[in-house]
């Protein structure tokens, strides 16, 4: 994928900004649409 695992970890924790290109590469690696990675999980935790 060409993205350092420390960078991916920081993205997962919300400590790293993500470019559109990086988002696209991650989505391709996971075989999902980029929009699926933008779903705000905090909404479901509030309920």
Buried (B, 14 or more C-beta within 10 A) or exposed (E): EEBEEEEBEBBEEEEEEBEEEBBEBBBEEEEEEBEEBEEEEEEEEEE
